[in-house]
């Protein structure tokens, strides 16, 4: 890579704030990569899932293409555990289709859990394969295959002691069933008395109106389920209904789905039921982000008020289901994690041809919001080809890691084995612990658009200013202070330029200027 491209790479990693007026903007700075790994073969490999173990190590799942004993190429499940220094603890390959006695078809992963069986700690992952839904179990210490078991359809969760909870919708799974659907929530006893029903408790709720006879419609759309330390069960479900028992135009009669949370106590009694919002689409996504210390954080992905985009909304609840506050973000995010102070960290795939920070076909965008939804910083990662995130976690050292499918070979990607690789990135310690937001410090230019000069306003102390053209070539380098902050631009052609500032504290500021 030549010097010019390196300069462009360095600058495009700076987070650009769109400042075309004299108003102030927020401070942000690119987060640094502590280490990275490109994982894969010369074939096309696929990142699938990422999470952390009890000790904070990173666990990744993916597909790699290898030859089997007949010489034919086929997909194998890769699972690897990596410590926070980037050192591989173990890496194993699983022939999942063979081990579960299914034909070699695609498989899809759901949630993961840590369970124990006879003192053996297990990584248990929900997998759908060959028309079956299984809990696939891997030994946490070695990564070796342990066993699998069939599990109920619908949403499912299991705790360390193998207590299972699930929720299904009856009737909708039966052909030509046009009666009211029933919501069934169950808790299983992991150690039932031989010959007795293993169901510890069961709860049923039935719609009181007749479902319209439209194929695929159901009244309860169960989305996620979890338990707390006391054994209470929380269920996220959408409840859909129709205004009329019989309708000629059922689309007009349809009432938007209610996004609700249910709480059941240890005996299966429905303690409370709370409506979070009215969804504008029956395909809205609801998930638990966290459930700890008597607090619940829930995300709902739904169409915005203008019906122009899907956005993510966050709901903060106490364990009595009282909503403390809620807000909506600016877009839909692939992954969201929350720290102990409920600051939010998001990861998404992003492409915008008008955004100079994006280096290629698509990039990975990592952002931080405070617990009130105010953006603190955002950073772009990727190369000139296709980069798509498949996982993100917060790490115990106040860092952050993300897992990506990448076809890129340049910019942030240090290595590529060919085709599509799995790219694992660990950001520096302090990424989640340092707040880069500083509303008392602003960075703006005046006039903007400009002709012969600009002035940097609303800052204190000294600042080093660099200005780049669209090709990433630095055209101006100047040190300024509040009494001498004019930067001449005469002699340069009209067009868009990027301005970067670094103050005495090392904080980075960025913006755009338009020269007429």
ABEGO torsion letter per residue (X at the ends): XBAAAAAAAAAAABBBBBBABABBBBBBBBBBBABBBBBEBABBBBBABBBBBAAGBBBBBBBBBBBBAAGBBBBBBBBBBBBAAGBBABBBBBBAAAAAGBBBBBBBBBBBBBBBBGGBBBBBBBBBBGGBBBBBBBBAAAGBBABBBBBBBEBBBBBAAGBBBBBBBBGAABBGBABBBBBBBBBBBABBBBGBBABABBBBBBBABBBBBBBGBBABBBABBBBBAAGBBBBBBBBBBBABABBABAAAABBBBBBBBBBBBAAGBBABBBBABBBABAABBBBBABBBGGBBBBBBBBBBAAGABBBBBBBBBBAAGBBABBBBBABBBABBBBBAAGBBBBBBBBBBAABAABABABBBBBBBBBAAGBBABBBBBEBABBBBBABBBBBAAGBBBBBBBBABABEABABBAEEBBBBBBBBBBGAAABBABBAABBBBBOBOBBAABBBBBGBBEBBBBBBBBAAGBBABBBBBBAABABBBABGBBBEBBBBBBBBAAGBBBBBBBBBX
